[in-house]
Amino acid sequence: MSKPRSTEIAPTGLPVLITMGEPAGVGPEVAVAAFQALGGRVGDHALRLVGDETVFRSCGAVPDAALIATVATAGRHAGKPDVRFAPAVIEAIALGVKAVLGGQATALVTAPIHKAVLTESGFGFPGHTEFLAHLTGVPRAVMMIASDALRVVPQTIHVPLSAVPSLLTTDAIVETARITLAALKSDFGFTHPRLAVAGLNPHAGEDGTIGAEDRAILLPAVEILCAEGHDVRGPLSADTLFHAEARKTYDAVLCMYHDQALIPAKTLGFWDGVNVTLGLPIVRTSPDHGTALDIAGSGKADMRSMVAAIKMAAEIADRREAIGRG
């Protein structure tokens, strides 16, 4: 994978916000641990924790000035989610988005949420990505998993594998690719981004002998993007797309389904992998792991992905600021 061009960074000095996430999970733990490890700052940005103060303080010492409290309250019973605390989880996200949109903060980092608990509360969104798109007023946001080793975007995310082919359309793939290519420029600093498109079927359909979707749906999308002047290749056989030599030929991969994207991403960069939401008017990142209820409160939670998410959020915000000033 090629390195992005160097960009002169102009820090904004506004804080980076970190939401509480599911109180019963490891989110508050890794948020506080990362805050402490980074000394409450990343570059020129102060770190602020958004959520129930008692939840954060139960995970470690945090200065009063670093806390942004929700009106809704929550409790922390490690490993035991409680639907009564869902309003505080949702409010923390909404507060963070409002602050970044309003110019009081530079970026938002979200700790993992428990989707089943939020669904039970009547949340109405499949996850963070869709809720953030709603709060920021964009028609669609895109999830990227990024690390130093690999950047991947799944075209479909939390749907059954059997439903994937019916959800793939040429227009949808083109839309996702355009959002991804724009973000590779604005957020990652690539002047001429290169995007690989993974095939749906084995051997990318092998000229239609192993499924028709690659030739009928994916190939036309690639042709449209190339006609627009983008550096896009595919559909490419996924089984040879992620080894070291192949990764030097692109800057990101658009994959067709969840595991096609996340298995290589988590294999190559489990602890420095970051979930980045593309297509938003705000910067949002998240650690690339879930609530880990089974180890919450045990002291085993690893903060490295949260630290990586905080650092990447600040880098993207500073890069956007520099581009805006330039």
C-alpha positions as CSV (number, residue, x, y, z in Angstrom):
1,M,0.0,0.0,0.0
2,S,1.4,3.4,-1.0
3,K,1.8,6.1,1.6
4,P,-0.3,9.2,1.6
5,R,1.4,12.4,0.5
6,S,2.7,14.6,3.4
7,T,0.3,17.4,4.4
8,E,1.1,20.4,6.5
9,I,-1.1,20.0,9.6
10,A,-2.8,23.1,11.1
11,P,-4.2,22.0,14.4
12,T,-7.5,23.6,15.4
13,G,-7.1,23.3,19.1
14,L,-10.7,22.3,19.6
15,P,-11.3,19.2,21.8
16,V,-11.8,15.6,20.6
17,L,-14.9,14.1,22.2
18,I,-15.2,10.5,23.4
19,T,-18.6,9.0,24.1
20,M,-19.4,6.5,26.8
21,G,-20.8,3.7,24.7
22,E,-22.5,0.8,26.5
23,P,-21.9,1.3,30.3
24,A,-21.7,-2.4,31.0
25,G,-19.1,-3.0,28.3
26,V,-15.4,-2.2,28.0
27,G,-16.1,1.2,26.3
28,P,-15.9,3.4,29.4
29,E,-12.8,1.5,30.6
30,V,-10.8,1.9,27.4
31,A,-11.9,5.5,27.1
32,V,-10.6,6.4,30.5
33,A,-7.5,4.3,30.0
34,A,-6.7,6.0,26.7
35,F,-7.4,9.4,28.3
36,Q,-4.9,8.7,31.0
37,A,-2.3,7.2,28.7
38,L,-2.5,10.2,26.4
39,G,-2.4,12.7,29.3
40,G,-5.8,14.1,28.4
41,R,-4.6,15.4,25.0
42,V,-3.9,14.4,21.5
43,G,-1.7,16.9,19.6
44,D,-3.1,20.3,20.3
45,H,-6.6,18.9,21.2
46,A,-7.9,18.3,24.7
47,L,-9.8,15.1,25.2
48,R,-13.3,15.3,26.7
49,L,-15.5,12.3,27.8
50,V,-19.2,12.5,27.1
51,G,-21.7,10.5,29.2
52,D,-22.6,9.7,32.7
53,E,-19.9,11.0,35.0
54,T,-20.3,8.2,37.5
55,V,-19.7,5.6,34.8
56,F,-16.4,7.1,33.7
57,R,-15.2,7.7,37.3
58,S,-15.9,4.0,38.2
59,C,-13.3,3.2,35.5
60,G,-10.5,5.5,36.8
61,A,-9.6,9.0,37.8
62,V,-10.8,11.8,35.4
63,P,-10.6,15.6,36.0
64,D,-13.9,17.4,36.3
65,A,-13.0,19.6,33.4
66,A,-12.7,16.6,31.1
67,L,-16.3,15.4,31.6
68,I,-19.3,16.4,29.6
69,A,-22.3,15.0,31.4
70,T,-25.5,13.7,29.9
71,V,-28.9,14.7,31.4
72,A,-29.9,11.0,31.3
73,T,-28.1,8.9,33.9
74,A,-26.6,5.4,33.7
75,G,-25.1,2.9,36.0
76,R,-22.2,0.5,35.5
77,H,-22.8,-3.2,36.1
78,A,-19.9,-4.7,34.2
79,G,-21.1,-7.4,31.8
80,K,-24.8,-6.8,32.5
81,P,-26.4,-4.4,30.0
82,D,-29.6,-2.6,31.2
83,V,-32.1,-1.1,28.8
84,R,-32.8,1.6,31.3
85,F,-29.4,3.2,30.5
86,A,-30.0,3.3,26.7
87,P,-31.2,7.0,26.8
88,A,-27.8,8.1,28.3
89,V,-25.9,6.1,25.6
90,I,-28.0,7.7,22.8
91,E,-27.8,11.2,24.4
92,A,-24.0,11.0,24.6
93,I,-23.8,10.4,20.8
94,A,-26.2,13.2,20.0
95,L,-24.4,15.6,22.3
96,G,-21.1,14.8,20.7
97,V,-22.5,15.3,17.1
98,K,-24.1,18.6,18.1
99,A,-20.8,19.9,19.6
100,V,-18.8,19.0,16.5
101,L,-21.4,20.4,14.1
102,G,-21.6,23.6,16.2
103,G,-17.8,24.1,16.1
104,Q,-17.3,23.4,19.8
105,A,-15.3,20.3,19.1
106,T,-13.1,19.0,16.2
107,A,-14.0,15.3,16.2
108,L,-16.0,12.5,17.7
109,V,-14.8,9.2,18.9
110,T,-17.5,6.7,19.9
111,A,-17.1,3.8,22.3
112,P,-18.9,0.6,21.3
113,I,-22.7,0.4,21.8
114,H,-24.8,-2.7,22.5
115,K,-27.2,-2.8,19.5
116,A,-29.6,-5.3,21.0
117,V,-30.1,-3.1,24.1
118,L,-30.6,0.0,22.0
119,T,-33.1,-1.8,19.7
120,E,-35.1,-3.0,22.8
121,S,-35.2,0.7,23.9
122,G,-36.8,1.7,20.6
123,F,-33.6,3.3,19.1
124,G,-34.7,2.7,15.5
125,F,-31.2,2.5,13.9
126,P,-29.1,-0.5,13.1
127,G,-26.0,1.1,14.6
128,H,-23.8,4.1,14.9
129,T,-23.3,4.7,11.2
130,E,-27.0,5.1,10.4
131,F,-27.7,7.2,13.5
132,L,-24.8,9.5,12.7
133,A,-26.0,9.9,9.1
134,H,-29.5,10.9,10.5
135,L,-28.0,13.4,13.0
136,T,-25.9,15.1,10.5
137,G,-28.5,15.1,7.7
138,V,-26.7,13.1,5.1
139,P,-28.5,10.6,3.0
140,R,-25.9,7.9,3.4
141,A,-22.7,7.3,5.4
142,V,-20.1,4.6,4.7
143,M,-18.1,2.5,7.1
144,M,-14.3,2.1,6.6
145,I,-12.0,0.0,8.8
146,A,-8.5,1.5,8.6
147,S,-5.1,0.7,9.9
148,D,-1.5,1.2,8.7
149,A,-1.8,-2.2,6.9
150,L,-5.1,-2.0,5.1
151,R,-8.2,0.1,4.5
152,V,-11.5,-1.7,3.6
153,V,-15.1,-0.6,3.0
154,P,-17.9,-3.2,3.1
155,Q,-20.7,-2.5,0.6
156,T,-23.2,-4.4,2.8
157,I,-22.7,-4.6,6.5
158,H,-24.9,-6.3,9.1
159,V,-27.1,-8.4,6.8
160,P,-27.3,-12.2,6.4
161,L,-24.9,-13.5,3.7
162,S,-27.9,-14.9,1.8
163,A,-29.3,-11.4,1.4
164,V,-26.1,-9.8,0.0
165,P,-26.6,-10.5,-3.8
166,S,-30.0,-9.0,-3.8
167,L,-28.7,-5.8,-2.1
168,L,-26.0,-5.2,-4.7
169,T,-26.7,-2.7,-7.4
170,T,-24.4,-0.9,-9.8
171,D,-25.7,2.5,-8.6
172,A,-25.1,1.6,-4.9
173,I,-21.6,0.4,-5.6
174,V,-20.8,3.6,-7.6
175,E,-22.1,5.8,-4.7
176,T,-20.1,4.0,-2.1
177,A,-17.0,4.2,-4.2
178,R,-17.4,7.9,-4.8
179,I,-17.7,8.5,-1.1
180,T,-14.7,6.4,-0.4
181,L,-12.5,8.1,-3.1
182,A,-13.5,11.5,-1.8
183,A,-12.6,10.5,1.8
184,L,-9.2,9.1,0.7
185,K,-8.4,12.6,-0.6
186,S,-9.8,14.7,2.2
187,D,-9.3,12.5,5.2
188,F,-6.2,10.4,4.3
189,G,-4.3,12.8,2.0
190,F,-4.1,10.7,-1.2
191,T,-3.9,13.1,-4.2
192,H,-4.8,10.3,-6.7
193,P,-6.5,7.5,-4.6
194,R,-6.5,4.0,-6.0
195,L,-9.5,1.8,-5.2
196,A,-9.7,-1.9,-5.7
197,V,-13.1,-3.6,-5.9
198,A,-13.4,-7.1,-4.6
199,G,-15.5,-9.6,-6.5
200,L,-18.6,-11.1,-4.9
201,N,-18.1,-14.7,-6.1
202,P,-15.0,-16.9,-6.1
203,H,-12.5,-15.8,-8.8
204,A,-14.8,-12.7,-9.3
205,G,-17.3,-14.9,-11.1
206,E,-14.7,-16.3,-13.6
207,D,-16.4,-14.7,-16.6
208,G,-19.8,-15.6,-15.4
209,T,-19.2,-19.3,-14.8
210,I,-19.3,-18.9,-11.0
211,G,-22.2,-16.5,-10.7
212,A,-23.4,-13.6,-12.9
213,E,-23.2,-10.7,-10.4
214,D,-19.6,-9.7,-10.9
215,R,-20.0,-9.3,-14.7
216,A,-23.6,-7.9,-14.6
217,I,-23.4,-5.5,-11.5
218,L,-19.8,-4.9,-10.4
219,L,-18.1,-4.5,-13.7
220,P,-20.4,-1.8,-14.9
221,A,-19.9,0.1,-11.7
222,V,-16.1,0.0,-12.2
223,E,-16.5,1.1,-15.8
224,I,-18.6,4.1,-14.7
225,L,-16.0,5.1,-12.1
226,C,-13.1,4.8,-14.6
227,A,-15.0,6.9,-17.1
228,E,-15.2,9.6,-14.4
229,G,-11.4,9.6,-14.2
230,H,-11.0,7.6,-11.0
231,D,-8.3,5.0,-10.6
232,V,-10.5,2.0,-9.9
233,R,-9.8,-1.7,-10.7
234,G,-12.1,-4.8,-10.5
235,P,-13.9,-6.8,-9.8
236,L,-10.9,-8.7,-8.5
237,S,-10.7,-12.1,-7.0
238,A,-10.8,-11.6,-3.2
239,D,-8.6,-14.6,-2.4
240,T,-5.5,-12.9,-3.9
241,L,-6.3,-9.3,-3.0
242,F,-4.9,-9.0,0.5
243,H,-1.4,-10.4,0.5
244,A,1.5,-8.0,0.9
245,E,2.4,-7.4,-2.8
246,A,-1.3,-6.9,-3.7
247,R,-1.8,-4.3,-1.0
248,K,0.9,-2.1,-2.6
249,T,-1.3,-1.6,-5.7
250,Y,-4.2,0.2,-4.0
251,D,-5.1,2.5,-1.2
252,A,-8.4,1.0,-0.2
253,V,-10.6,-2.0,-1.1
254,L,-14.4,-1.9,-1.6
255,C,-15.7,-5.3,-0.5
256,M,-19.1,-6.7,-1.1
257,Y,-19.9,-8.0,2.4
258,H,-19.0,-7.7,6.0
259,D,-16.6,-10.7,6.5
260,Q,-14.9,-10.2,3.1
261,A,-13.8,-6.8,4.5
262,L,-13.3,-7.3,8.2
263,I,-11.5,-10.7,8.3
264,P,-8.4,-9.4,6.5
265,A,-8.7,-6.0,8.2
266,K,-8.8,-7.5,11.7
267,T,-6.2,-10.2,10.8
268,L,-3.7,-7.5,9.6
269,G,-4.5,-4.8,12.1
270,F,-6.5,-6.0,15.0
271,W,-5.3,-3.6,17.7
272,D,-4.7,-0.6,15.6
273,G,-7.8,-1.0,13.4
274,V,-10.1,2.0,13.5
275,N,-13.7,2.3,12.3
276,V,-14.0,5.6,10.4
277,T,-17.3,6.9,9.1
278,L,-17.0,8.4,5.6
279,G,-19.4,10.9,4.0
280,L,-20.2,12.8,7.1
281,P,-19.7,16.6,7.6
282,I,-18.0,15.7,10.9
283,V,-15.1,13.5,11.8
284,R,-16.1,10.3,13.5
285,T,-14.0,7.3,14.5
286,S,-14.4,4.3,16.8
287,P,-12.3,1.4,18.0
288,D,-12.6,-1.6,15.9
289,H,-14.1,-3.9,18.5
290,G,-17.4,-4.4,20.3
291,T,-18.6,-4.1,23.9
292,A,-16.7,-7.3,25.1
293,L,-19.1,-7.9,27.9
294,D,-17.3,-11.1,28.8
295,I,-14.2,-9.2,30.0
296,A,-15.8,-5.9,31.1
297,G,-14.6,-5.0,34.6
298,S,-11.9,-7.7,34.7
299,G,-9.0,-5.4,33.8
300,K,-8.3,-7.3,30.6
301,A,-9.6,-4.7,28.2
302,D,-7.0,-3.5,25.8
303,M,-7.0,0.3,25.0
304,R,-4.8,0.2,21.9
305,S,-7.7,0.4,19.4
306,M,-9.3,3.3,21.3
307,V,-5.9,5.1,21.3
308,A,-5.6,4.5,17.6
309,A,-9.2,5.8,17.0
310,I,-8.4,9.0,19.0
311,K,-5.2,9.7,17.1
312,M,-6.8,9.0,13.7
313,A,-9.7,11.3,14.6
314,A,-7.3,14.2,15.4
315,E,-5.2,13.5,12.3
316,I,-8.3,13.6,10.0
317,A,-9.7,16.7,11.6
318,D,-6.3,18.5,11.3
319,R,-6.0,17.4,7.7
320,R,-9.5,18.7,6.8
321,E,-8.7,21.9,8.6
322,A,-5.5,22.3,6.6
323,I,-7.3,21.6,3.3
324,G,-9.9,24.2,4.3
325,R,-7.3,26.8,5.0
326,G,-5.4,26.0,1.8
